[in-house]
Amino acid sequence: MRTDLFDFELPPERIALRPAQPRDSSRLLVVQGDGVLRDRSIAELPQWLEAGDQLVVNDTKVIAAQLTGRRIGRETEPRIEATLIKRLDSSRWQALVKPAKKLAPGDRVRFGNEGKVCLLGHLDAEVEVKGQEGEVTLAFSFHGPTLDQAIADLGSPPLPPYIASKRTPDEQDAADYQTMFAANEGAVAAPTAGLHFTPALEQALSARGVGLNRVTLHVGAGTFLPVKTDDTEGHRMHAEWGTISASTADALNAARRNGGRIVAVGTTSLRLLESAAADDGTIQPFEGDTAIFITPGYRFRAADILLTNFHLPRSTLFMLVSAFSGLETMKRAYAHAIAQGYRFYSYGDACLLFRARETEIRDP
């Protein structure tokens, strides 16, 4: 499909720079399967679900993946910024670097500050491979838990560029940019639909009879990248590692057999579920990489309802929600959200999307 079909204008003031407080006070735009739009709040989410429905949340934890350093060993020592995007083994990471033109295979980069008391204050890495679009493979001088601790000490959580370009990240972001479910370290971006949850909301959902299930998908920096090709067929997705346990798969399959619906909390949970689903919709245990790219025309097998934030124009995520609820419906929903003052992107408000084929959805 043509990429420009997924373009829209977003006024800069609609980009949320801080999350709502409390988290479950965010607004919720309900997009029914028949295209009807309802203005609600996250706190009302339980009213739209039924006993036996199953929420699926992503329990990945954002790491301090933003590192700043300098190239060493040559006549000049330019500043280098790196965002770790994928662990390759105990000492090697794939990273996005700026400026990539300053690095070549064999170069050494020293991250950190010699004045800081942490593993001598710095962390060295060698550029092993240089790929396309600023991607490099970094082989660090430490490995295993020692490397993890060094990254935690010297790095910072990487805020999305549309926030970091407008204000300086601070200590509050370290808490704001983690979901209450965060447990398994490995993400370089938060699964932002989960940011709306609070213990009170979880309790209300449980009282409604809605189950909560955890999966893990380590979100990569590619989630922020627009599709640069003119046609979606030319876009290459970044692979992300995920896992669904056998017990979680069994619980979801049993719930569906009993009439419950699968509610994906975020596009990351949805992409993982769809990667693990058989043709008949049965969810299989899963562990490995997924680079699934969902565009209109895709036949959904696992997810019935999607809770998600508002996404960037021309992004793979806006393409995904357009596949789920229909392109024209989502364009109309986004135009409504802009006109009504909804807050967009990672710290913004949310949508509750019902599959386009569903037509009989009650209004609580």
N, C-alpha and C positions, 0 to 999 in steps of 0.2 A: 504494500500500500504506500501511497505518497506520504512522506513525512509531514508535509505542510498541512495535511488534513487534521493534524493533532496540535496545531498552533492556536494560541489565543493570547490576548493582551491582558496582562495583570498589572494594575497600578502598584508601584513600589510600596505604598503605605499599607497594602494588604498583607505584606510579609511580616509574620510575627517574629519579634526579636527576643521575647521572653515567653515562657509558657503561662497558661492561666493558673491562678491559684485560688482555691485548691484545684488539683488536676482535673477532677471530674466536673468542674464547672464550665468546661469547654462547651461550645455549641456543637450540635449534631444535626447535619442535614440528612434526613432520611429520603432515599431515592427508591421508591417502590418499583416493583416489577412492571407495573403498567405505566411508569414514567411520572407518577404523581410525586410532588416534592412536599416534604413536611419539615418545618423548622422546629427543632427540639433541642435538648441538651444531653450531654453524655450521661448525666445522672438518671435520665429516663430510659437508658438502654435496656434494662430488664423488662420494661413494659412491651418492648418489641420482640421479645423472645419467649419461648414456651418451655415448659418443663420437658426435659429430655434433650433439648438442644445442647450442643457441645461447642464451647469456645476453644480455640487453639491459639495459644500465645507462644511467642518466640522468647526463650529465656537466655538469649545471647547477652553477653556483657561487653560494653564498649571498652577497649583498652586505650592506653595513652599512646596512640599511634602516630602522633604528630611530633617529629623530631627536627631539630634545627642544628646545623653544624657547618663545617667548612671542608673543602677539599684540601688535602695535605700532600706534601711530597713533590709538588711542582713549584715553579717560581712564584705563581700567584695562588692565593687561597680564597677563592670566591665563596660566598655564603651559599649553603645548600639547604633546601627544605625538603623533607621526605615524609610521605604518608605511607605507613605500612599498610598493605592491602591484603596480603595472604601469606600465612606461614607455610614454608616449603618443607622444613625439617627443624631440628633442634637449634640450628644456628643460622639458618637462611630464611630471608623474607623477600617476597616480591613487594616492590614499593613504587609509588609515583613520586618523581623528584622534579624540583624546579630550582634553577633552570637546567633542564636535561642536557642542553648543548654544552654545558661546562664539564660533563662527565663522560668518560670512556672506559671500556673494560680494562681492569687493572688498576684504576684509580682507587685511592683510599679516602674515605670521608670520616672525619672525627666529629661525632655528635656530643653535645653537652658543653659544659663550662668547666675549665680546669680549676676554677675557684670554688666549685661546689664539691662538698665532701660526699661523694657517691662513687664507689668503684674508681677512685682516683679522679672523679669528676668528669670522666668522658668515656665514650664508647666508640670504638673504631669499627669500620666495616669496609670491605673491599667490593668494588663493583665487578661482579662476575659476568653478567650478561646485560646488554642494553637492548631493549626492544622498541616497539613503536609507541608513540604518544606518551613519552616520558616514563615508560616502565623500565625498571632495572631490577636485577637480582642482587641483593646485598648479602654478603657472607660476613657475619659479625665475629668479633674476636672472643665473644663468650657464647655459651650454649646452655640450653635447658633452663632450669629455674634461675640461674645466675643472669642469663640474658633477659628473662622475663622481668626480674627485679630491676635491672638496669634500665629497661625501657620504661617501666613504671615510674622510676625516679627521675629520669631525664626527659621523658616525653610529656605530652599533654593531650587531653581528649580532642579529637579533630572535629570542631564544629563545621556544619555545612558552609560552603563558601558564601551562600546568600545571606548568612548571618554574620560570619566572621568578617566579611567585607564592609559591614555596616557598624560594627562595634567590636571592641576588644574582648575576647573570651576571658572569663574570670572564674574564680573558685566556685561560684554558684552553679556554673554550667556543669561542673564535675558531678553534681548531684542531679541537676535538672535533666541532663542528657542520658540518664539511665532509667530504665523502667523498673517498677517494683518487682518484676520477675527476674531481673538480671542475675545470672548465676554462673554461666559458663563463658569465660573470657575468650575473645577472639574477633569481635566485631570492630570495625572502624567507623561505623555509623549506627545510630540507634534504630531499632524497629519502632518507628515513632507512633504507630497506632497504640502501642502498649503504654506510651507516656501518659495517657488519659486515665489510667486505672489507679484506684486507691483501695485500701483495705475495706472501706465502707462500701464501695461499688462491688468489690468481689463478694462481700457478705450479702449484698442485696441480690446479686445474681444467683448465689447459692440458695438463698431463701426462695427464689423463684423456681428452683429445680434445674438450673442450668449448670452443666458440668464445666470444668476448666482443665485443659490438658496442655502440657508443655512439650514443645519441640525446640530444636536448636538450628538456626541458620546464621552463620557468621556473616553479617552484612558487610559488603565491600564498598569501596569508594566509588565503584562504577554506578552505584545507585543514583549519584548526583549528575551523571554525565548525560547531556542531551544526545539525541540521535543526530549525527552529523551527515549521514548519507541522505540522498534525495528519496530513496525508497527503503522501506523497513527491511527488505530482504538483504540489503547490504550491510546491516548493522551487526557487529560482533559483541555478544554479551560477555561480561566478565564472569568467570565461574566462581561460585561461592560454596563453601563446605557446609553440609547440614546433616542432621540425623533425626530419625523418628524411631523410637524404641518399639519393640514388638508388643509390649504391654499397652503403649499408647495407641498403636495401630489397631489392636484387638478391641480396645475400649471404644474407639471411634466407629469401627465397623459394627460392633454390637449396638451402639446407640442408633446408628442409621437403620439397621434392620428393625428396630423398634419404633421407627418413625421420627427420630430426632434429626435435626439439621446440623450440618457442620458449619460453624461460624469462624472464618479465618480472621484473626486479629492482625491485620496488616498484610501488605502484599508479600512480605517475606514468608509468613506462615503459609499463605496461599500458594506461592511458587513451590515451596517445599512439598506441600500436600499433593499438588498436581504432578510433581516429579515422581512421587512415590505411588501414585494411583495406577491401578490396572485399568484396562479398557472398560471393565464393568463398574468402575468406581471404587472397587475394593482398595483400601489403603494398605500398602505393604510396608514392612520395616525397611528403613532406608539409612544408609550411611555412605557419604561420598560427596562429590562435587555435583552441582547442578548449574546449568547455564540456560535454563528454559526461558524462552522469549515468547510472551503471550501477546498476541495482537488480535483485532477483530476477525472472527471466523474460527477462533479456537473453540473446541468443544470441552467445556469444563466437566470434570469427572468427580472431583472430590468435594469442592467447596460449594455451599448453597447460599451463604451470606458473607459479605465482606465488610469489615470495619476498617476504614483507612483514612488517612489525612488527605489534604488537597495537594496535588502534585504539580511539578513544573511542566510548562508547555514543551511539546516535542520530546518528552521523556518516555522511557520504556514503561514507567509506572502509569502515566496517563493513558498510554496505549492499552495497558492491562485493564484498567477500570473501564475503558471504552469497550473492550471485549466482553467484560462482565455484564455491563448494564446497557450497552449500546452507545455508539459514538454520538449520535445526535442528542440522546438523553443526557449524556455527560457534558456535552457542550452547553446545553441548556441549564443543567445543574450548576456548572461553574459560573455561568453568567449570572444566575440567581444569587449564588454565594458572594460574588464580587459586589453586586448591587446591594445586597443586604449586610455588607460589612463583615463577612466571615474572615477569619484569620487563616493565612495559608502557610503551608510547608511544615517543617519539622516541629516547631513549637506552636503550630496553629490548631484550628478546629478540625472536626472529623466529618466523614460521611458514613452512613450505614447503607450499603448497597444490597439490594435484592436482585437475584438473577433476572435478566430481561424476560425469560420465559414464564416467570411467576406473575400471575395477574390477580390472584385473590389474596391480598394481604390486608388484614384489618388495620384500622387506625385506632390505637389505644386512646 
